Amino acid sequence: MRFLQCQGSFDEIGRQVGEACRPDIPDLHDRVVAYLLEHTTVGSYLQMREIARTYSKATDRSWPQATAFLRGMAMGAKAPFETIAVIAYSEEISSEFIRVPAKCSTLVVPTTRGALIGHNEDYEPHYFGKMVLLDATFDGYPRTVGLTYPGQLPNLAGSLNAHGIAIANNSLWPEAKPGLSKQVQHFRASLADDLSKAVEHLAKQPVSLTTHYTVVHGPSGQAVSIEVSNPHIAEESLSLVTIGPEPFCHTNHVLSLRLHAQDPAILVANHSLSRLDALKALPSERRPRSPEEMLDLLSTNDGILHRTPAQNPTSVTLATLVIRPQTGELWVRDADPAAERRDWHFVLRPSFN
């Protein structure tokens, strides 16, 4: 895991990230392409590039700052923009040619100090040990600390900003439809000033991917679960549920949206169901009440919530994040036992009280 602190324009910060990740980008690009060819029906690299180009054009129209970041990254990595675009939009590419993987898990527990968010970031094995922990202040936006991947946009694996907006996401797996990139909308929402703006950015239509977000606003104590989809996939494009005084959990299948067809994750009974059951079955005495307890619960290998590369060829735990938005704190634990430093703690503001 690389830790970077950056400040400046979108292209300047992108360039710094690209420079730092330069050794990883070519290898990751090749691994991403090989993974997509093996685990989806995309068929060819030419098709991947064409899909990435389509999403890039949509991004230019919707929020060109994201493209500026990616172009800066390409410059810093000394790589063609098309190489970065294939990595950056690989989840959209994958979901247009769907197989149903099992990925992230989120647990929210209410405490006397506000909502405590725990999130296991699970993704493809070639990212193991190669995450980017980015502390960035983009010109005109609040400081944000978030976790992401080399070649991708910031904050996609969980983030907290200086206005107290915390976001974690769980991918859902109905087929992608033509529309806006989930990655771009998540990045934009991670820089929002308040909860309503974050929700507005996440729900902007037409969104391509069906996705779940946990969004918490520290100053107000508001916490919501959002499932977003495309009108071609669901009867409504947004389901927003308030997270109240009871623990809340989510994995990778749809809980609230009314889909036109059965959820693929349920249809094939994938690993998402086991992880949701494990979280729901936690007895009250085992529910984490502190950041340390949450980190220990989610980062302990059990083959269900936490998975190693040896246990799963398509989805492994890359890091555990814990966020306490009310106090402006974020903790990250690298899942790689060989990491030089595994635990990180940030305070974006001393307190919102």
Buried (B, 14 or more C-beta within 10 A) or exposed (E): BEBBEBEBBBBBBBBBBBBBBBEBBBEBBEBBBEBBBEBBEBEEEEBBBEBBBBBBEBBEEBBEBBBBBBBBBBBBBEBEBBBBBBBBBBBBBBBBBBBBBBBBBBBBBBBEBBBBBBBBBBBBBBBBBBBBBBBBBBEEBBBBBBBBBBBBBBBBBBBBBBBBBBBBBBBBBBBBBEBBBBBBBBBBBBBBBBBEBBBBBBBBEBBBBBBBBBBBBBBBBBBBBBBBBBBEBBEEBBBBEEBEEEBBBBBBBBBBBEBEEEBBBBEEEBBBBBBBEBBEEBEEEEBBEBBEBBBBBBBEEEEBBBBBBEBBEBBBBBBBBBBBBBBBBBBBBBBBEEBEEBEBEBEBBEEBE
